[in-house]
């Protein structure tokens, strides 16, 4: 299994480009867009659900006045006049005390060619502190001229389906599941050093090592967005619900570290797994001595 370089990872949202294109299933629209919006407007590095900054609170209450939202579909194509309205809205001075101006456009693939052409010039000279978030369920139908002016983030069901439908040897799957469960238990109990003792068993997975980290990545991503309903698989759901660590900074660091590790598995030969995994656990638990 290989991780796509353009996979939608929340770790990538430390910096949000001015023009983004989210390629995601419709059932993920809300969580993905919400994460983008929070990264743009948040006055802290990361807000917790229990301690929202002023801007994140306004988003939650649907009263962030510099956010506009448009939804298009097959029977309601985006037309030239719609684009003119969007441009006019984003050209006004911010109403939120110089906070970012944001426009979300759902199902950008349902756009007339004339409307897309009007958008192109605006995208090339986007006002400062202005963000456009295009969302699509079928990126192949988005005009190439639009795609070429955006940074694309992909969030597909592929990873979930891999774990639910792949023909793994049951013993391998159960072994990985047991290791993940023990990792989570140690993390729940803030016994971080005990996870270093898992390294030997993870190394013994050999060619299945990437399965362990893909599994952990999947759980960490959905733990971060607090989505326990992403799968019907009871084992996956139970693991996620039993994981108590809600520290966003830790989870984002974990996601980022796993991604780098998987890329090394894919691109580097003759890896020293013991050394690599020791470094991995040191990296994710730096600064965690006092717990989360």
BAFI-3210 file (N, C-alpha, C; in Angstrom, 3 decimals, decimal comma, padded with zeros to 6 digits):
// residues 292
n [1|2|3|4|5|6|7|8|9|10|11|12|13|14|15|16|17|18|19|20|21|22|23|24|25|26|27|28|29|30|31|32|33|34|35|36|37|38|39|40|41|42|43|44|45|46|47|48|49|50|51|52|53|54|55|56|57|58|59|60|61|62|63|64|65|66|67|68|69|70|71|72|73|74|75|76|77|78|79|80|81|82|83|84|85|86|87|88|89|90|91|92|93|94|95|96|97|98|99|100|101|102|103|104|105|106|107|108|109|110|111|112|113|114|115|116|117|118|119|120|121|122|123|124|125|126|127|128|129|130|131|132|133|134|135|136|137|138|139|140|141|142|143|144|145|146|147|148|149|150|151|152|153|154|155|156|157|158|159|160|161|162|163|164|165|166|167|168|169|170|171|172|173|174|175|176|177|178|179|180|181|182|183|184|185|186|187|188|189|190|191|192|193|194|195|196|197|198|199|200|201|202|203|204|205|206|207|208|209|210|211|212|213|214|215|216|217|218|219|220|221|222|223|224|225|226|227|228|229|230|231|232|233|234|235|236|237|238|239|240|241|242|243|244|245|246|247|248|249|250|251|252|253|254|255|256|257|258|259|260|261|262|263|264|265|266|267|268|269|270|271|272|273|274|275|276|277|278|279|280|281|282|283|284|285|286|287|288|289|290|291|292]
n.u [000,845|000,521|000,873|-000,835|000,722|-000,790|-002,704|-005,433|-004,499|-004,764|-002,556|-001,390|-002,647|-001,518|-000,656|-002,670|-003,353|-004,192|-006,012|-007,786|-008,531|-010,701|-010,943|-013,253|-015,418|-018,971|-020,063|-018,048|-017,817|-018,513|-016,800|-014,259|-014,273|-014,817|-012,446|-010,573|-011,548|-011,210|-008,422|-007,757|-008,908|-008,331|-007,198|-005,371|-002,746|-003,848|-007,185|-008,926|-011,887|-013,092|-012,121|-012,432|-011,184|-011,998|-012,637|-013,034|-015,170|-017,118|-017,342|-018,402|-020,877|-022,038|-021,715|-019,615|-018,826|-017,456|-017,505|-018,614|-020,856|-021,441|-023,485|-023,600|-025,079|-026,150|-028,557|-028,351|-026,228|-023,082|-023,031|-022,045|-022,941|-023,114|-020,418|-019,547|-020,903|-019,652|-017,013|-017,389|-018,238|-015,928|-014,227|-014,861|-014,134|-012,936|-015,307|-014,769|-012,880|-010,363|-009,922|-009,517|-011,087|-013,382|-014,452|-016,519|-017,077|-019,160|-019,129|-017,777|-017,390|-019,724|-019,997|-020,392|-018,625|-018,204|-018,515|-016,343|-014,201|-014,397|-013,685|-010,975|-009,183|-009,551|-008,564|-005,881|-005,099|-005,715|-007,108|-005,230|-005,161|-007,417|-009,440|-010,237|-012,186|-012,624|-014,794|-015,174|-016,859|-016,178|-013,450|-012,392|-014,095|-013,765|-012,757|-009,660|-008,244|-009,098|-008,272|-005,498|-004,831|-005,083|-004,384|-004,507|-006,294|-006,767|-009,198|-010,161|-012,255|-010,600|-008,578|-010,027|-011,641|-009,656|-008,863|-011,235|-011,980|-009,792|-007,881|-006,497|-004,378|-005,913|-004,609|-002,455|-003,828|-005,104|-002,887|-001,730|-003,855|-003,887|-001,414|-001,887|-003,960|-002,621|-000,767|-002,553|-003,654|-001,382|-000,903|-003,274|-002,930|-000,828|001,650|004,100|006,692|006,370|005,492|007,759|008,636|007,173|008,436|010,125|008,261|006,801|008,742|009,066|006,897|007,665|007,169|004,666|004,763|004,082|001,343|000,621|001,235|-000,351|-002,832|-002,735|-002,474|-004,923|-006,693|-005,706|-006,198|-009,004|-009,504|-008,606|-010,483|-012,615|-014,414|-016,167|-017,792|-016,971|-016,737|-018,166|-016,965|-016,596|-014,344|-012,455|-013,934|-014,282|-011,644|-011,048|-012,947|-012,111|-009,759|-008,343|-006,859|-007,040|-005,465|-004,755|-002,387|-000,559|-001,789|-001,719|001,037|001,608|000,274|001,710|004,277|003,878|003,187|005,609|007,156|005,921|006,382|009,149|009,313|008,325|010,131|012,775|015,441|016,725|016,325|017,055|015,097|014,758|016,206|014,875|012,239|012,648|013,405|011,043|009,197|010,428|010,147|007,318|006,673|008,034|008,152|005,963|006,197|004,860|002,370|-000,856]
n.v [-001,201|002,185|005,572|008,278|011,211|013,502|013,087|013,899|015,212|016,200|017,259|018,681|021,085|023,124|025,275|027,050|027,293|030,113|029,432|026,568|023,203|020,808|017,425|015,304|012,802|013,335|012,948|013,715|016,403|018,415|018,012|018,276|020,851|022,410|022,023|023,288|025,928|026,555|026,457|028,661|030,931|030,788|032,163|031,163|028,656|026,075|025,458|024,033|022,039|022,762|025,204|027,613|030,081|033,569|033,853|031,176|030,498|032,162|031,013|028,546|029,356|030,203|032,866|034,232|036,864|037,358|035,129|033,505|031,302|028,991|026,790|024,463|022,448|019,791|020,755|023,371|025,192|026,903|030,168|032,957|035,341|034,516|034,192|036,817|037,974|036,647|037,568|040,307|040,271|039,311|041,350|043,472|045,434|043,803|042,710|041,765|042,986|043,157|040,461|037,239|036,956|034,696|032,292|029,611|027,148|024,774|021,753|022,513|021,489|021,716|023,936|026,544|027,025|029,680|030,961|029,872|030,926|033,638|033,505|032,838|035,036|036,456|034,653|034,734|037,131|037,380|039,089|040,182|038,216|036,726|033,925|031,120|028,269|025,559|022,841|019,460|016,547|015,068|015,251|014,919|016,137|018,787|021,812|021,880|024,322|025,592|023,758|023,925|026,227|025,885|024,425|021,060|018,920|015,670|013,562|010,561|007,570|005,480|004,534|003,663|001,689|-000,051|-001,276|-002,474|-004,194|-005,478|-008,433|-009,563|-011,808|-013,340|-013,749|-011,961|-009,525|-009,574|-009,550|-007,030|-005,454|-006,043|-004,929|-002,215|-001,756|-002,082|-000,005|002,188|001,773|002,157|004,809|005,989|005,592|007,192|006,068|006,400|005,435|002,708|002,147|002,055|-000,481|-001,915|-001,899|-004,039|-006,056|-004,803|-004,541|-007,232|-007,726|-007,406|-007,344|-006,459|-004,202|-001,664|-001,909|-001,769|000,945|002,298|001,622|002,827|005,473|005,929|005,766|007,889|010,155|010,223|010,345|012,883|014,537|013,786|011,769|009,048|007,521|006,750|004,272|001,003|-001,075|-002,864|-003,380|-001,410|000,849|000,511|000,663|003,330|004,700|003,982|005,310|007,834|010,152|013,432|015,471|017,888|018,884|016,828|014,751|015,751|015,947|013,233|012,209|013,526|012,487|009,731|009,797|010,659|008,476|006,344|007,181|006,868|004,078|003,469|004,627|004,100|001,795|-001,054|-000,300|000,575|-000,639|-000,772|001,442|003,474|003,285|003,748|006,426|007,454|007,084|008,642|011,144|011,525|011,615|013,687|016,250|015,290|014,401|015,224|014,409|014,459]
n.w [000,000|-000,838|000,068|-001,293|-002,586|-002,680|-000,846|001,274|004,107|007,433|008,597|006,601|006,675|008,137|006,780|004,687|001,322|-000,845|-002,827|-002,918|-003,825|-002,957|-003,210|-002,560|-001,048|-000,828|001,727|003,366|003,158|005,117|007,424|006,260|005,057|007,316|008,783|007,130|007,208|009,930|010,125|008,631|009,906|012,633|015,706|017,393|017,521|017,310|018,029|020,766|021,183|023,514|024,139|022,362|020,112|019,442|016,684|015,796|017,379|016,300|013,783|014,530|015,434|013,151|012,384|011,246|009,476|007,126|005,560|002,760|001,032|-001,486|-003,342|-005,904|-008,531|-010,791|-011,797|-011,236|-012,417|-012,058|-013,058|-015,187|-013,963|-011,308|-010,671|-010,944|-008,804|-006,675|-006,946|-006,513|-003,837|-002,537|-003,050|-001,503|001,452|004,383|006,796|009,227|010,991|009,581|009,282|007,566|004,346|003,024|000,657|-000,027|-002,409|-003,383|-005,255|-007,669|-010,159|-011,528|-013,438|-015,797|-018,879|-019,553|-017,087|-015,683|-017,122|-016,488|-013,840|-013,946|-014,398|-012,062|-010,169|-010,690|-009,669|-006,908|-004,142|-001,260|001,730|001,196|000,559|-001,393|-001,484|-003,293|-003,827|-004,714|-005,940|-008,028|-009,446|-011,956|-013,681|-013,271|-014,723|-016,470|-016,520|-014,219|-012,257|-012,561|-011,293|-008,630|-005,382|-004,914|-002,792|-001,788|-000,547|-000,156|-000,055|-000,259|001,512|003,727|002,529|001,783|004,177|004,891|002,842|001,755|000,998|003,379|005,172|007,830|010,288|010,154|010,108|012,615|014,276|013,735|014,549|017,281|018,066|017,504|019,305|021,747|021,536|021,676|024,247|025,882|025,270|026,194|028,940|029,380|029,333|027,817|027,283|027,141|024,608|023,108|023,483|021,755|019,373|018,544|017,937|015,932|013,934|013,366|011,812|009,251|005,835|006,336|007,830|006,868|006,830|009,515|010,035|008,158|009,118|011,674|010,856|009,565|011,771|013,347|011,743|011,694|014,369|014,947|013,698|015,113|014,297|014,567|013,086|010,603|009,504|009,101|010,236|013,090|014,707|013,994|014,670|017,448|018,377|017,780|019,315|021,837|022,162|023,972|023,775|022,913|022,089|019,845|018,700|019,212|017,700|015,094|014,727|014,932|012,651|010,635|011,069|010,619|007,921|006,723|007,406|006,017|003,413|003,353|003,525|001,013|-000,756|-000,120|000,054|001,909|004,652|008,037|010,210|013,008|013,977|012,618|013,624|016,323|016,197|015,178|017,357|019,300|018,100|018,004|020,661|021,814|024,164|025,459|028,013|030,283|029,794|028,065]
ca.u [000,000|001,268|000,103|-000,738|001,348|-001,790|-003,762|-005,915|-004,078|-004,955|-001,248|-001,080|-003,413|-000,818|-000,667|-003,732|-003,152|-005,323|-007,003|-007,698|-009,549|-010,863|-011,540|-013,706|-016,797|-019,910|-020,300|-016,941|-017,777|-018,573|-015,608|-013,099|-014,388|-014,690|-011,041|-009,936|-011,989|-010,570|-007,005|-007,638|-009,326|-007,996|-006,283|-004,363|-002,191|-004,957|-008,199|-009,608|-013,339|-013,509|-011,523|-012,400|-010,863|-013,130|-013,002|-013,566|-016,492|-018,024|-017,595|-019,294|-022,212|-022,455|-021,790|-018,373|-019,496|-016,686|-017,583|-019,734|-020,936|-022,266|-023,668|-024,087|-025,337|-026,486|-029,700|-028,035|-024,844|-022,503|-023,081|-021,195|-023,433|-022,732|-019,003|-019,463|-021,339|-018,590|-015,880|-017,776|-018,245|-014,550|-013,495|-015,203|-013,292|-013,345|-016,218|-014,335|-011,681|-009,197|-009,781|-009,587|-012,343|-013,386|-015,594|-016,585|-017,919|-019,367|-019,361|-017,262|-017,453|-020,962|-019,742|-020,381|-017,312|-018,163|-018,285|-014,974|-013,278|-014,432|-012,975|-009,543|-008,442|-009,622|-007,687|-004,493|-004,826|-006,592|-006,754|-004,521|-005,972|-008,664|-009,308|-011,283|-012,165|-013,465|-015,027|-015,671|-017,007|-015,705|-012,415|-012,124|-014,980|-013,377|-012,000|-008,206|-007,767|-009,370|-007,397|-004,105|-004,640|-005,408|-003,672|-005,509|-006,241|-007,610|-009,632|-011,038|-012,585|-009,734|-007,881|-011,009|-012,028|-008,520|-008,896|-012,486|-012,233|-008,579|-007,812|-005,380|-004,399|-006,568|-003,635|-001,716|-004,716|-005,309|-001,636|-001,643|-004,914|-003,435|-000,354|-002,532|-004,704|-001,655|-000,273|-003,593|-003,748|-000,237|-001,101|-004,345|-002,397|000,333|002,842|004,680|007,897|006,009|005,326|009,065|008,792|006,443|009,252|010,584|007,130|006,463|009,781|008,821|005,830|008,382|006,503|003,372|004,991|003,316|-000,052|000,489|001,243|-001,542|-003,922|-002,612|-002,744|-006,370|-007,315|-005,282|-006,908|-010,397|-009,489|-008,418|-011,744|-013,631|-015,411|-016,133|-018,790|-016,433|-016,686|-019,073|-016,125|-016,714|-013,023|-011,900|-014,738|-013,993|-010,312|-011,115|-013,727|-011,355|-008,564|-008,753|-005,992|-007,646|-004,518|-004,663|-000,991|000,006|-002,360|-001,196|002,435|001,574|-000,106|002,830|005,390|003,524|003,262|007,035|007,645|005,392|007,118|010,468|009,102|008,054|011,169|014,131|015,757|017,637|016,104|017,274|013,786|014,885|016,635|013,821|011,085|013,045|013,328|009,618|008,560|011,010|009,557|005,902|006,474|008,774|007,313|004,775|006,541|003,854|001,072|-001,685]
ca.v [000,000|003,424|006,768|009,273|012,441|014,558|012,656|014,945|014,973|017,409|017,847|019,629|022,306|024,145|026,422|026,885|028,165|031,004|028,747|025,130|022,346|019,592|016,315|014,491|012,304|014,325|012,759|014,313|017,840|019,268|017,934|018,786|022,306|022,987|022,044|024,345|027,221|026,786|026,747|030,006|032,046|030,573|033,135|030,375|027,679|025,137|025,584|022,820|022,201|023,337|026,530|028,200|031,499|034,399|033,553|029,811|030,526|032,777|029,981|027,554|029,951|030,643|034,329|034,820|037,628|037,383|033,818|033,296|029,864|028,754|025,372|024,250|021,055|019,600|021,600|024,747|025,433|028,199|031,005|034,153|036,288|033,999|034,501|038,274|038,220|036,152|038,493|041,554|040,017|039,167|042,592|044,450|045,435|042,820|043,146|041,122|043,602|042,721|039,010|036,705|036,791|033,311|031,846|028,163|026,830|023,333|021,122|023,437|020,835|022,144|025,321|026,790|027,435|031,141|031,323|029,491|031,878|034,872|033,227|032,660|036,293|036,800|033,742|035,135|038,355|037,294|040,074|039,676|037,735|036,218|032,484|030,411|026,822|024,820|021,470|018,645|015,100|014,441|016,188|014,752|017,022|020,179|022,295|021,894|025,686|025,850|022,886|024,364|027,409|025,526|023,315|020,000|018,021|014,512|012,774|009,538|006,437|004,364|003,961|002,922|000,495|-000,969|-002,064|-003,210|-005,159|-006,148|-009,845|-009,826|-013,023|-012,938|-013,721|-010,705|-008,431|-009,640|-009,161|-005,577|-004,897|-006,171|-003,944|-000,904|-001,696|-001,864|001,374|003,090|001,603|002,832|006,249|006,371|005,580|008,103|005,249|006,559|004,624|001,318|001,964|001,715|-001,937|-002,518|-001,798|-005,356|-006,773|-004,123|-004,936|-008,629|-007,777|-007,425|-006,636|-005,951|-003,021|-000,516|-002,120|-001,215|002,414|002,761|001,420|003,876|006,743|006,014|006,067|009,217|011,177|010,306|010,793|014,334|015,212|013,236|011,080|007,609|006,856|006,693|002,891|000,054|-002,110|-002,692|-003,368|-000,072|001,812|000,342|001,196|004,785|005,180|003,726|006,168|008,995|011,316|014,407|016,569|018,110|019,044|015,478|013,973|016,280|015,516|011,794|012,044|013,990|011,538|008,483|010,055|010,653|007,110|005,546|007,604|006,216|002,676|003,380|005,211|003,805|000,371|-001,444|000,550|000,055|-000,412|-000,510|002,827|004,341|003,267|004,456|007,860|007,772|007,217|009,825|012,323|011,759|011,826|014,843|017,223|014,648|013,788|015,569|013,903|015,285]
ca.w [000,000|-000,882|000,367|-002,352|-002,117|-002,562|000,060|002,172|005,478|008,208|008,864|005,528|006,829|008,906|005,884|003,704|000,155|-001,101|-003,653|-002,672|-004,432|-002,169|-003,955|-001,440|-001,091|-000,293|003,163|004,100|002,890|006,298|008,268|005,533|004,925|008,658|009,164|006,349|007,728|011,226|009,921|008,050|010,771|014,046|016,304|018,102|016,583|017,147|019,079|021,222|021,159|024,796|024,334|021,031|020,004|019,017|015,295|015,696|017,996|015,323|012,774|015,118|015,570|011,817|012,308|010,724|008,429|005,881|004,923|001,835|000,728|-002,677|-003,673|-007,263|-008,877|-012,202|-012,183|-010,856|-012,816|-011,755|-014,258|-015,203|-012,966|-009,993|-010,476|-010,729|-007,426|-005,783|-007,057|-005,837|-002,391|-002,058|-003,309|-000,464|002,638|005,379|007,853|010,471|011,560|008,801|009,255|006,202|003,605|002,555|-000,144|-000,266|-003,563|-003,450|-006,559|-008,673|-011,476|-012,184|-013,819|-017,234|-019,383|-019,487|-015,684|-015,330|-017,751|-015,702|-012,599|-014,135|-014,203|-010,641|-009,437|-010,913|-008,909|-005,746|-003,116|-000,087|002,858|000,622|000,340|-002,130|-001,270|-004,230|-003,372|-005,824|-005,741|-009,265|-009,865|-013,383|-014,433|-013,035|-015,872|-016,237|-016,259|-012,801|-011,459|-012,660|-010,445|-007,252|-004,753|-004,789|-001,652|-002,062|000,607|-000,724|000,807|-000,634|002,654|004,524|001,788|001,801|005,399|005,027|001,783|001,281|001,340|004,257|005,964|009,079|011,380|010,035|010,494|014,059|014,925|013,617|015,392|018,668|018,284|017,543|020,560|022,833|021,359|022,180|025,703|026,498|025,098|027,119|030,303|029,393|029,523|026,491|027,104|026,839|023,172|022,528|023,568|020,637|018,156|018,112|017,326|014,675|012,976|012,993|010,805|007,971|004,734|006,822|008,671|006,361|007,215|010,866|010,027|007,442|010,067|012,690|010,179|009,371|013,055|013,807|010,965|012,115|015,763|014,937|013,345|016,019|013,473|014,871|012,243|009,257|009,051|009,750|010,823|014,545|015,324|013,780|015,425|018,869|018,642|017,742|020,457|023,068|022,199|024,764|023,543|022,006|021,898|018,403|018,277|019,191|016,605|013,828|014,668|014,661|011,246|009,815|011,248|009,936|006,481|006,355|007,557|004,905|002,216|003,419|003,172|-000,418|-001,603|000,346|000,212|002,979|005,818|009,376|010,811|014,445|014,144|012,087|014,527|017,540|015,888|015,040|018,665|019,954|017,466|018,347|022,095|022,304|024,854|026,033|029,297|031,289|029,351|027,211]
c.u [000,872|000,348|000,284|-000,146|000,330|-002,932|-004,152|-005,538|-004,223|-003,637|-000,867|-001,736|-002,771|-000,723|-001,715|-003,476|-004,381|-006,415|-006,800|-008,829|-009,590|-011,589|-011,971|-015,111|-017,727|-020,131|-019,177|-016,891|-017,636|-017,286|-014,388|-013,130|-014,220|-013,231|-010,285|-010,286|-011,305|-009,096|-006,807|-007,871|-008,817|-006,947|-005,206|-003,725|-003,238|-005,910|-008,688|-011,102|-013,851|-012,989|-011,332|-011,987|-012,093|-013,596|-013,618|-014,955|-017,521|-018,336|-018,610|-020,730|-022,757|-022,622|-020,427|-018,760|-018,744|-016,579|-018,824|-019,679|-021,904|-022,307|-024,271|-024,307|-025,755|-027,610|-029,490|-026,563|-024,379|-022,404|-022,186|-021,626|-023,094|-021,280|-018,821|-019,862|-020,273|-017,411|-016,189|-017,727|-016,834|-013,723|-013,800|-014,211|-013,836|-014,262|-015,750|-013,002|-010,391|-008,928|-009,903|-011,004|-012,292|-014,639|-015,473|-017,529|-018,001|-019,714|-019,027|-017,292|-018,710|-020,873|-019,798|-018,987|-017,153|-017,870|-016,850|-013,970|-013,245|-013,617|-011,456|-008,746|-008,425|-008,670|-006,225|-004,112|-005,739|-006,160|-006,057|-005,511|-007,360|-008,463|-010,524|-011,116|-013,156|-013,603|-015,656|-015,823|-016,496|-014,682|-012,096|-012,979|-014,695|-012,491|-010,510|-007,667|-008,021|-008,402|-005,955|-003,799|-004,981|-004,390|-004,716|-005,233|-007,233|-007,929|-010,639|-011,366|-011,636|-009,094|-008,818|-011,366|-010,907|-008,588|-010,147|-012,637|-010,992|-008,508|-006,563|-005,523|-004,914|-005,579|-002,832|-002,565|-004,910|-004,059|-001,478|-002,662|-004,514|-002,358|-000,928|-003,267|-003,771|-001,038|-001,257|-003,712|-002,598|-000,402|-002,187|-003,829|-001,179|001,627|003,615|005,880|007,569|005,811|006,650|009,280|007,989|007,309|009,667|009,473|006,695|007,459|009,537|007,652|006,402|007,602|005,135|003,533|004,149|001,832|-000,312|000,365|000,087|-002,775|-003,919|-002,906|-004,240|-007,066|-006,973|-006,013|-008,335|-010,531|-009,406|-009,711|-012,924|-014,783|-015,296|-017,111|-018,303|-016,454|-017,726|-018,291|-016,058|-015,349|-012,379|-012,621|-014,420|-012,627|-010,347|-011,843|-012,990|-010,129|-008,942|-007,974|-006,619|-006,733|-004,259|-003,233|-000,305|-000,480|-001,848|000,266|002,517|001,277|001,063|003,990|005,118|003,648|004,704|007,589|007,188|006,102|008,512|010,364|008,993|009,275|012,598|014,316|016,700|017,540|016,501|016,011|013,864|015,230|015,524|012,634|011,408|012,941|011,873|008,973|009,139|010,347|008,131|005,707|007,355|007,815|006,085|005,026|005,493|002,446|000,322|-002,916]
c.v [001,239|004,596|007,765|010,559|013,549|014,144|013,788|014,569|016,278|018,052|018,874|020,982|023,320|025,421|026,152|027,819|029,021|030,338|027,240|024,420|021,045|018,544|015,280|013,950|013,285|014,174|013,319|015,831|018,658|019,227|018,514|020,305|022,977|023,071|023,130|025,713|027,540|027,127|028,176|031,088|031,955|031,573|032,462|029,445|026,629|025,346|024,202|023,096|022,879|024,745|027,206|029,663|032,249|034,020|032,168|029,722|031,118|031,791|028,970|028,067|030,475|032,159|034,947|035,538|037,687|036,006|033,774|031,863|029,666|027,264|025,257|022,758|020,978|020,523|023,073|025,019|026,812|029,000|032,224|035,141|035,843|034,361|035,992|038,626|037,794|037,117|039,802|041,395|039,977|040,431|043,674|044,364|044,447|043,441|042,678|041,673|043,090|041,215|038,498|036,693|035,426|033,038|030,343|027,921|025,316|022,895|022,070|022,820|021,230|023,635|025,458|027,252|028,948|031,601|031,021|030,475|033,206|034,702|033,265|033,919|036,692|035,932|034,133|036,362|038,431|038,329|039,424|039,268|037,275|034,759|031,936|028,911|026,188|023,387|020,678|017,190|014,333|015,362|016,078|015,689|018,505|020,630|022,361|023,288|026,100|025,044|023,389|025,556|027,148|024,540|022,264|019,150|016,894|013,783|011,761|008,480|005,265|003,698|003,127|001,621|-000,533|-001,869|-002,917|-004,331|-005,931|-007,585|-010,139|-011,213|-012,638|-012,835|-012,429|-009,529|-008,393|-009,203|-007,637|-004,917|-004,947|-005,137|-002,533|-000,721|-001,423|-000,476|002,364|002,995|002,304|004,346|006,753|006,504|006,476|007,355|005,223|005,641|003,184|001,087|001,672|000,192|-002,663|-002,618|-003,171|-006,117|-006,124|-004,504|-006,358|-008,790|-007,848|-006,665|-006,085|-004,703|-001,843|-000,662|-001,541|000,305|003,002|002,679|002,555|005,254|006,967|006,416|007,474|010,324|011,343|010,644|012,312|015,072|014,666|012,586|009,586|006,837|006,692|005,277|002,055|-001,068|-001,912|-002,636|-001,987|000,954|001,728|000,896|002,722|005,335|004,979|004,617|007,505|010,273|012,245|015,607|016,777|018,214|017,683|014,701|014,450|015,879|014,027|011,531|012,410|013,004|010,213|008,655|010,012|009,231|006,234|005,899|006,992|004,743|002,513|003,732|004,834|002,306|000,174|-000,528|-000,173|000,346|-000,102|000,948|003,792|004,422|003,905|005,961|008,305|007,996|008,389|011,091|012,570|012,051|012,935|015,817|016,629|014,076|014,049|015,163|014,878|015,779]
c.w [000,000|-000,629|-000,755|-001,789|-001,920|-001,643|000,998|003,590|006,250|008,571|007,808|005,734|007,757|008,079|004,816|002,536|-000,092|-001,934|-003,499|-003,400|-003,649|-002,992|-002,934|-001,657|-000,386|001,203|004,019|003,937|004,173|007,109|007,572|005,437|006,278|009,091|008,405|006,923|009,048|011,067|009,395|009,092|012,205|014,532|017,147|017,073|016,260|018,316|019,486|021,225|022,421|025,016|022,976|021,093|019,471|017,603|015,148|016,326|017,036|014,195|013,294|015,181|014,244|011,733|012,013|009,434|007,103|005,243|004,033|001,324|-000,438|-002,965|-005,074|-007,499|-010,350|-012,670|-011,837|-011,138|-012,358|-013,050|-014,093|-014,125|-011,547|-009,679|-010,219|-009,307|-006,417|-005,773|-006,328|-004,317|-001,830|-002,258|-002,276|000,689|003,661|006,425|009,226|010,965|010,921|008,874|007,815|005,632|002,929|001,736|-000,379|-001,438|-003,695|-004,869|-007,708|-010,070|-012,251|-012,502|-015,330|-017,641|-019,279|-018,057|-015,269|-015,908|-017,010|-014,419|-012,775|-013,859|-012,734|-009,825|-009,569|-010,107|-007,689|-004,705|-001,932|000,996|002,413|000,234|-000,400|-001,887|-002,236|-003,713|-004,515|-005,406|-006,958|-009,919|-011,359|-014,232|-014,183|-014,195|-015,557|-015,911|-014,809|-011,936|-011,444|-011,770|-008,980|-006,696|-004,419|-003,555|-001,909|-000,773|000,093|000,313|000,591|000,575|003,502|003,835|001,779|003,019|005,495|004,006|001,331|001,802|002,174|004,859|007,349|010,227|011,364|010,518|012,009|014,816|014,901|014,535|016,870|018,987|018,384|018,867|021,735|022,758|021,979|023,699|026,423|026,413|026,056|028,551|030,467|029,721|028,198|026,259|026,736|025,345|022,473|022,545|022,487|019,384|017,644|017,391|016,007|013,588|012,478|012,025|009,392|006,890|005,139|007,696|008,199|006,674|008,607|010,818|009,205|008,357|011,105|012,097|010,006|010,674|013,526|013,063|011,453|013,594|015,811|014,620|014,150|015,260|013,728|013,999|010,806|008,685|009,785|010,444|012,339|015,229|015,198|014,644|016,919|019,235|018,718|018,962|021,776|023,218|022,838|024,443|022,494|021,753|020,397|017,917|018,203|017,975|015,252|013,648|014,349|013,188|010,336|009,872|010,541|008,423|005,993|006,395|006,388|003,606|002,185|003,051|001,657|-001,262|-001,225|000,527|001,399|004,200|007,100|010,176|012,304|014,705|013,736|013,054|015,868|017,343|015,781|016,406|019,458|019,424|017,935|019,824|022,673|022,961|025,502|027,436|030,371|030,882|028,490|027,960]
res [x|x|x|x|x|x|x|x|x|x|x|x|x|x|x|x|x|x|x|x|x|x|x|x|x|x|x|x|x|x|x|x|x|x|x|x|x|x|x|x|x|x|x|x|x|x|x|x|x|x|x|x|x|x|x|x|x|x|x|x|x|x|x|x|x|x|x|x|x|x|x|x|x|x|x|x|x|x|x|x|x|x|x|x|x|x|x|x|x|x|x|x|x|x|x|x|x|x|x|x|x|x|x|x|x|x|x|x|x|x|x|x|x|x|x|x|x|x|x|x|x|x|x|x|x|x|x|x|x|x|x|x|x|x|x|x|x|x|x|x|x|x|x|x|x|x|x|x|x|x|x|x|x|x|x|x|x|x|x|x|x|x|x|x|x|x|x|x|x|x|x|x|x|x|x|x|x|x|x|x|x|x|x|x|x|x|x|x|x|x|x|x|x|x|x|x|x|x|x|x|x|x|x|x|x|x|x|x|x|x|x|x|x|x|x|x|x|x|x|x|x|x|x|x|x|x|x|x|x|x|x|x|x|x|x|x|x|x|x|x|x|x|x|x|x|x|x|x|x|x|x|x|x|x|x|x|x|x|x|x|x|x|x|x|x|x|x|x|x|x|x|x|x|x|x|x|x|x|x|x|x|x|x|x|x|x|x|x|x|x|x|x]
***
